[in-house]
Amino acid sequence: MKTRITELFGIEHPIIQGGMHYVGFAEMAAAVSNAGGLGLITGLTQGTPENLTKEIARCREMTDKPFGVNLTFLPSVNPPDYPGFMDAIIKGGIKIVETAGNNPQKYMPALKAAGIKVIHKCTSVRHSLKAETVGVDAVSVDGFECGGHPGEDDVPNFILLPRAGEELTIPFVASGGMADGRSLVAALAMGAEGMNMGTRFIATQDAPVHQHVKDALVAASELDTRLIMRPLRNTERVLTNAGVERLLEKERTLGAAITFADIAPEVAGVYPLIFRDGQMDAGGWSCGMVAGLIHDIPTVKDLIDRIMAEAESLIAERLAGFLGQRAGARLETA
Ligand SMILES: Cc1cc2nc3c(=O)[nH]c(=O)nc-3n(C[C@H](O)[C@H](O)[C@H](O)COP(=O)(O)O)c2cc1C
């Protein structure tokens, strides 16, 4: 399949693996890139620019296909060493960067000077337009269904994607709720030129995370995610568990007076406990409503091959078939 996204990034299939904290290691990114998609190492997960340099080198040993790095700009009292991470990306020869969390304007001159293609992830049409203005090459449009931070507008992809299509000139991918060939075809129909998946890629044999996490995704339904940190205007969609329900109870009791310190036990330092140690009640970890569409744990290659085969058959047979029937019906009534 050829779209502006496959052309832009030099990939075979228009499928991107979004940056994921504690999941986006070299194993994950390389598996996606080797299967013809675009894999991304999660920059901040590596902890330091030096470790990111090593992770990029490790990934390069696992694949000769294009892969990129996600750099998430977090609201933070003590910000990570962003100039250092940027340096590691540029010196590591990375040619694709996914930015997220905040407008990447400040870093665009350095990224462009290094010949890096930038895809910015955002949750609204106005942020997408702003990203286009500052010179990003593509955007990843993240609907309300998404795992992670859906923003505060709560617009689901059935509205957000066509709205993005109405306004944007640069290509965009659909993100949030994407799982299979049906998702890809629907995304293409709504104006996107590919799709970005997070949660679905965690339930694969290649994802370097604890088996309990993968099993939890297969067991979960579309009703099992919760929105946390809404009162702090830092909303995150997570999979429910005992820690998450405890946090929500605090949000209900403390109301508008709640501070980050009140919920720190359920959100700070939780990712290694979940993804490395499999402690599934530790607290909030990002997970999309798409969990309801996850029924197995294939290899990344099998997943991507299946998605592409399903998408092609949907377009060539199911959708084309509807046109054939209509054409046939018109002939009969003529
Ligand atoms: C466990 C997990 C961790 C994530 N961490 C990040 C992150 O560090 N930076 C980021 O930009 N997006 C992050 N995301 C969001 C994904 O890149 C992607 O946009 C999102 O998962 C898409 O929605 P989906 O889960 O419905 O596919 C994370 C998502 C998950 C599920």
The ligand as an SDF file (V2000), in Angstrom:
LIG
                    3D

 31 33  0  0  0  0  0  0  0  0999 V2000
    1.6130    2.0500   27.7820 C   0  0  0  0  0  0  0  0  0  0  0  0
    1.5840    3.2800   26.9250 C   0  0  0  0  0  0  0  0  0  0  0  0
    2.5640    4.2440   27.1080 C   0  0  0  0  0  0  0  0  0  0  0  0
    2.5630    5.3940   26.3140 C   0  0  0  0  0  0  0  0  0  0  0  0
    3.5800    6.3070   26.4590 N   0  0  0  0  0  0  0  0  0  0  0  0
    3.6660    7.3640   25.6160 C   0  0  0  0  0  0  0  0  0  0  0  0
    4.7790    8.2470   25.6680 C   0  0  0  0  0  0  0  0  0  0  0  0
    5.6860    8.1040   26.5060 O   0  0  0  0  0  0  0  0  0  0  0  0
    4.8120    9.2750   24.7740 N   0  0  0  0  0  0  0  0  0  0  0  0
    3.8300    9.4510   23.8430 C   0  0  0  0  0  0  0  0  0  0  0  0
    3.9340   10.3710   23.0430 O   0  0  0  0  0  0  0  0  0  0  0  0
    2.7610    8.6290   23.7750 N   0  0  0  0  0  0  0  0  0  0  0  0
    2.6670    7.5900   24.6220 C   0  0  0  0  0  0  0  0  0  0  0  0
    1.5950    6.7200   24.5150 N   0  0  0  0  0  0  0  0  0  0  0  0
    0.5720    6.9420   23.4680 C   0  0  0  0  0  0  0  0  0  0  0  0
    0.8350    6.1020   22.2090 C   0  0  0  0  0  0  0  0  0  0  0  0
    2.0080    6.4980   21.5510 O   0  0  0  0  0  0  0  0  0  0  0  0
   -0.3350    6.2190   21.1950 C   0  0  0  0  0  0  0  0  0  0  0  0
   -0.4950    7.5550   20.8070 O   0  0  0  0  0  0  0  0  0  0  0  0
   -1.6360    5.6850   21.7680 C   0  0  0  0  0  0  0  0  0  0  0  0
   -1.4000    4.5070   22.4750 O   0  0  0  0  0  0  0  0  0  0  0  0
   -2.6440    5.4530   20.6780 C   0  0  0  0  0  0  0  0  0  0  0  0
   -3.8360    4.9210   21.1940 O   0  0  0  0  0  0  0  0  0  0  0  0
   -4.1570    3.3370   21.2750 P   0  0  0  0  0  0  0  0  0  0  0  0
   -3.5040    2.8970   22.5310 O   0  0  0  0  0  0  0  0  0  0  0  0
   -5.6240    3.2890   21.3130 O   0  0  0  0  0  0  0  0  0  0  0  0
   -3.5440    2.6830   20.0790 O   0  0  0  0  0  0  0  0  0  0  0  0
    1.5570    5.5870   25.3280 C   0  0  0  0  0  0  0  0  0  0  0  0
    0.5600    4.6160   25.1840 C   0  0  0  0  0  0  0  0  0  0  0  0
    0.5650    3.4700   25.9540 C   0  0  0  0  0  0  0  0  0  0  0  0
   -0.5070    2.4590   25.7430 C   0  0  0  0  0  0  0  0  0  0  0  0
  1  2  1  0
  2  3  1  0
  2 30  2  0
  3  4  2  0
  4  5  1  0
  4 28  1  0
  5  6  2  0
  6  7  1  0
  6 13  1  0
  7  8  2  0
  7  9  1  0
  9 10  1  0
 10 11  2  0
 10 12  1  0
 12 13  2  0
 13 14  1  0
 14 15  1  0
 14 28  1  0
 15 16  1  0
 16 17  1  0
 16 18  1  0
 18 19  1  0
 18 20  1  0
 20 21  1  0
 20 22  1  0
 22 23  1  0
 23 24  1  0
 24 25  2  0
 24 26  1  0
 24 27  1  0
 28 29  2  0
 29 30  1  0
 30 31  1  0
M  END
$$$$
